[in-house]
Amino acid sequence: MKRISLLFIWLGFIYYAVFVAPSGNGSYLSDLITMNHPDAGLLAMFSLLGIFPAVFAILLLREDSGISSSLAICSWLFCVRCL
């Protein structure tokens, strides 16, 4: 039952992305890439998207020292996959 509900959620995301989402002619992404006077709040949020996973990986790997080896491998795999 859980897998079916997750499948419907993902199908909903795909449906939204293909049929409902606005067209990609907004200038936010192009302003961020070219640094052509982007909004300060948008630039800060875009920059934090790279910092949060790195901080989370540091916290996960720092806590690894006292955990059994199988859980340590799981956190390493998670960190490598996320970054």
C-alpha positions in Angstrom: 0.0 0.0 0.0 2.9 2.4 0.8 4.6 1.8 -2.5 1.3 2.4 -4.4 0.8 5.7 -2.6 4.4 6.8 -3.3 3.9 5.8 -7.0 0.8 8.1 -7.2 2.7 10.9 -5.5 5.5 10.7 -8.1 3.0 10.4 -11.0 1.4 13.6 -9.6 4.7 15.3 -9.6 5.4 14.2 -13.2 1.9 15.3 -14.3 2.4 18.7 -12.7 5.8 19.2 -14.3 4.6 18.3 -17.8 1.1 19.8 -17.9 0.5 22.3 -15.1 3.8 24.0 -14.4 4.4 27.4 -15.9 6.6 27.7 -18.9 10.3 28.1 -18.5 10.6 31.6 -20.0 11.0 33.3 -16.6 14.3 35.2 -16.2 15.1 34.1 -12.7 17.3 31.1 -13.6 19.1 33.0 -16.4 19.7 35.9 -14.1 21.3 33.5 -11.5 23.5 31.8 -14.1 24.8 35.0 -15.7 24.8 37.0 -12.4 23.0 39.7 -14.3 21.5 41.7 -11.3 19.7 38.8 -9.6 17.4 39.5 -6.6 19.4 39.3 -3.4 17.0 36.9 -1.6 17.0 34.6 -4.6 20.8 34.6 -4.8 21.0 33.8 -1.1 18.6 30.9 -1.4 20.3 29.5 -4.4 23.7 29.6 -2.6 22.2 27.9 0.5 21.0 25.0 -1.6 24.6 23.9 -1.8 25.6 24.6 1.8 22.8 22.7 3.5 23.6 19.2 2.1 27.3 19.7 3.0 26.5 20.7 6.6 24.1 17.7 6.9 26.8 15.4 5.5 29.3 16.7 8.1 26.9 16.1 10.9 26.1 12.6 9.7 29.8 11.6 9.2 30.9 13.1 12.5 28.3 11.0 14.4 29.6 7.9 12.6 32.5 7.2 15.0 30.5 5.4 17.6 28.1 3.5 15.3 28.4 -0.1 14.1 30.1 -0.6 10.8 27.0 -1.4 8.8 25.3 1.9 9.8 28.6 3.7 9.1 28.6 2.3 5.6 24.9 3.4 5.1 25.7 7.0 6.1 28.7 7.1 3.8 26.6 5.9 0.9 23.9 8.4 1.7 26.4 11.3 1.8 28.1 10.3 -1.4 24.7 10.0 -3.1 23.5 13.3 -1.9 26.5 15.3 -2.8 
